[in-house]
Amino acid sequence: MPKNIPKETIKVKDKEISLITTNENDYISITDIAKYKLGYPKDVIKNWLRNRNTIEFLGIWESLYNPNFKGVEFDLFRKKTGLNSFVLTPKKWIENTNAIGIISKSGCYGGTYAHKDFAFKFAN
């Protein structure tokens, strides 16, 4: 995530959730959302990414909105979903598929941001 993207916050049920806008698209912090679910945010996000329905949704969305999406790599992830040994991080998803629907930044002020289409699905 570029460092110069301004962060804003929205309030959802009295909770502060970070929001960034890039290329006229809103990306919502699923790290912030995960803080309000049970468990450690990184684990909540990784478990969400292990789900077949999530992977298929991400793949369809990327296929529609991302001309540089690597469908072959996506198929490899889709085949592995459901296996006990399958672990997927946002960074791995982005790097392997050239995804644009998820933005991940490590470090103290980092986090995982998802396009609003994904973030709403994640919050459910």
C-alpha positions in Angstrom: 0.0 0.0 0.0 1.5 3.4 -0.9 2.4 5.4 2.1 0.8 8.6 0.9 -2.8 7.3 0.7 -4.8 9.2 3.4 -6.6 7.2 5.9 -10.0 8.0 7.2 -12.2 6.3 9.7 -15.9 5.3 9.7 -17.9 4.4 12.8 -19.8 1.2 12.7 -21.7 0.2 15.9 -19.5 2.6 17.9 -16.3 1.0 16.5 -13.7 2.9 14.5 -12.8 1.2 11.2 -10.1 2.6 8.9 -10.9 3.4 5.3 -8.7 4.4 2.4 -9.7 5.5 -1.0 -7.5 4.7 -4.0 -8.3 4.9 -7.7 -11.8 6.0 -6.7 -12.4 2.8 -4.8 -13.0 2.4 -1.1 -10.9 -0.1 0.8 -12.0 -1.0 4.3 -9.7 -2.3 7.0 -10.7 -6.0 7.5 -8.0 -6.0 10.2 -10.1 -3.5 12.2 -13.2 -5.5 11.6 -11.4 -8.7 12.7 -10.4 -7.1 16.0 -14.1 -7.1 16.9 -14.5 -10.8 16.1 -13.2 -13.5 18.3 -9.6 -14.3 18.0 -6.4 -12.7 16.7 -7.1 -10.5 13.6 -4.4 -12.3 11.5 -5.9 -15.7 12.3 -9.5 -14.5 11.5 -8.4 -13.2 8.1 -6.3 -16.3 7.3 -9.2 -18.5 8.2 -11.6 -16.4 6.0 -9.1 -16.8 3.1 -9.1 -20.6 3.6 -12.8 -20.9 2.8 -13.7 -22.1 -0.7 -16.6 -19.6 -1.0 -14.3 -16.8 -0.2 -11.7 -17.9 -2.7 -14.3 -18.3 -5.4 -15.8 -14.9 -4.7 -12.4 -13.2 -4.8 -11.5 -15.0 -8.0 -14.7 -14.0 -9.8 -14.4 -10.4 -8.6 -10.8 -10.2 -9.7 -11.7 -11.8 -13.1 -14.3 -9.1 -13.7 -12.4 -6.0 -12.5 -8.7 -6.8 -12.8 -7.3 -7.3 -16.4 -4.0 -8.4 -14.9 -5.4 -11.1 -12.6 -3.5 -14.4 -12.9 -6.2 -17.0 -13.3 -3.9 -20.0 -13.4 -2.5 -19.2 -9.9 -6.1 -18.6 -8.7 -7.0 -22.1 -9.9 -4.1 -23.6 -7.9 -5.5 -21.9 -4.7 -9.0 -23.0 -5.5 -7.9 -26.6 -5.8 -6.2 -26.5 -2.4 -9.0 -24.9 -0.4 -10.5 -27.2 2.2 -7.3 -29.1 2.7 -6.0 -29.0 6.3 -2.5 -28.0 5.0 -3.9 -25.0 3.0 -2.9 -21.6 4.5 -3.3 -18.4 2.6 -2.3 -14.9 3.7 -3.4 -11.7 2.1 0.2 -11.0 1.0 0.5 -14.5 -0.7 -2.8 -14.0 -2.5 -1.8 -10.6 -3.8 1.7 -11.6 -4.9 0.6 -14.8 -6.6 -2.5 -13.6 -8.4 -1.7 -9.9 -8.9 -4.9 -9.1 -7.0 -6.2 -5.6 -6.6 -9.2 -6.2 -4.4 -7.0 -6.6 -1.3 -4.2 -4.3 -0.1 -1.9 -5.5 2.6 0.8 -3.5 4.5 2.9 -4.9 7.3 4.3 -3.1 10.2 3.0 -1.1 13.2 0.6 1.0 11.2 -0.2 -1.6 8.6 -3.1 -3.9 8.1 -5.2 -5.6 5.5 -7.7 -3.5 3.5 -10.3 -5.0 1.2 -12.4 -3.5 -1.5 -15.8 -2.6 0.0 -17.3 -5.6 -1.9 -15.0 -8.0 0.0 -15.1 -6.1 3.3 -18.9 -6.4 3.6 -18.7 -10.1 2.8 -16.0 -10.5 5.4 -18.0 -8.6 8.1 -20.9 -11.1 7.6 
